[in-house]
């Protein structure tokens, strides 16, 4: 990673469809993690106690579906990651959603119209990519 100023810690929490059993939820998290690892991120891991970003509300570090992603704030990695999350959700059959937390600012991604997603995501990305 570059300097500490350019580092971003992003907490992702996958909230699976209420109909999803624990074993399948674990599989979903592993699949999502595997896709995120393919991006130009520094790391993707289950958050350990004390590593959840400041301002993250109500997230238990042992929650199934929690991932902590470390990435550079510059270079367009954040928009790419958000696009990957959005695409991943679209490919799933259930009513899953992903809470994305950066510096206490949370956005929940779920299935929505293309226009709704675009507007919300553009505003969120602008807030955290220094634009």
PyMOL commands that set and color helices and strands:
alter all, ss='L'
color gray80, all
select helices_A, chain A and resi 4-6+22-37+77-91+114-128
alter helices_A, ss='H'
color red, helices_A
select strands_A, chain A and resi 7-15+43-45+66-72+97-102+105-109
alter strands_A, ss='S'
color yellow, strands_A
deselect
rebuild
show_as cartoon
